[in-house]
Amino acid sequence: MSKYLVNKFLYTIDRDPELVRRYKEDPAHTITWWEAERANQILNCTDEEHSTWLAFTDAEREALRTHDHVKLFEMGAHPFLTLTLFIAMFENDHQPLDYVRAYAERMQHIRLPYPDITT
């Protein structure tokens, strides 16, 4: 897994309310678009600066498409990135703190040592 690329996706989507909306409503299209247009842009550089080799694995695309924060964490995605993005997407669909509680409940089976989340 490219933890860097998955974390970069979560980070950049979370910073743009329009992308948050798009990712919630049509995750497959948003992932495909982002991978083609943004995955190889270098963070905090000009638009002309690009790498050429970054791409999601099929497992990463599936976990992102299904908004599976547990699978993403198990693969090494940073939990703060999934939590902040998924709160932005789903908190209005729940009572206050209900989504955060549901997020935590789905992670209860994970025990120390946690997956390595370094990038």
N, C-alpha and C positions, 0 to 999 in steps of 0.2 A: 504494500500500500504506500502511496505517496502521501504521508501525513501532511507534508507541506502543502500540497495542492488541495487536499480536502479542507484543511484549515484556512487556506487562502480563499476558497470558495465560500465557506461559512462566514468568514470575516467580511469579504467584499459584498456579499448579498445583504448582510445585516446592516451595512452602512448606508443603504439606499432604500427608502420606503417603497419605491416603485418596484425594485427587484424583490423585496420581501413579498409584496403582493403577488407578483408574477410567479415566484417560486412556490407560494402556497397554492395558487390556483392551477398552475400548469408546470409541475416540477420537471417532467421529462423534457419539455421544450426549453425551459429555462436552463437546465443543465447542459443540454446540447448547445444552445446559444452561447452560454458562458464558456464552455470548453473551447468552442471555436473562436470566440472573440476576445476573451479575457484571460484564459488560463495561462497563456504564455507572455502576457504583459508583466513586466517587472514592477513590483510594488514601489510606489514613491519615485518613479522615473517618468520620463516623457513617454508619450504614446509610441514614439519611434523605437524605443528600446524593447526588444522581445527576445525570448528564448524560443526554442523550436521543438523541444522534446517532451514537454509535460502533457500528460493525458491521464484520465481516470481509468482505473481497472473496471471490469464489468461489475465486480462486487461493490466497488465504491459508488458507481452510478446507481446500482439498485438500492443501496442503503440511502443515498441522497434522494432518489426518486420517491421512496416510500417514507421519507422523513423518519427513518429508524435511528433515533439517537443512541439507543443501546448498542446496536451493531456498529455504528460509527465510533463510539467510545471503545468498544472491544477491539476495533481495528487501529485505534490510536489517535482518533480525533480528540481535540481538547474539549472537555465537558463544558467549560465556560462559553465557548463559541457556540456549541449546539444549544445550550440553555438560553443564552441571550437571543439568538435568532429564533428559536422555536417559541419563546415567550412572545416575541414580536408577532409571530404568525398566528399563534393559537390562544393567547390570553383573553382575547375578546369573545372567544367561543365558550368560556368557562366563568364560573364565579371567581371572585378574587382568591388568589393563591391555589385554586383547584388544579390548574395546569402544572404549577411547580410541584405540587404534591404528587400528581400522577407521573410526572417526569421522574421524580425520586423513587417512587414505588417500582417503576419498571427497571430501575437500576439496583434494587435491593439485593439481588442474587450475586452481584459482583463483590468479591472479597479481595483483601490485600494478598499479594501485591497487585496493585492496579496495573492495567496495561500501560506501557510506556507511551506517554503523550508528548515526548520531546520531538522537535522537528529538526 
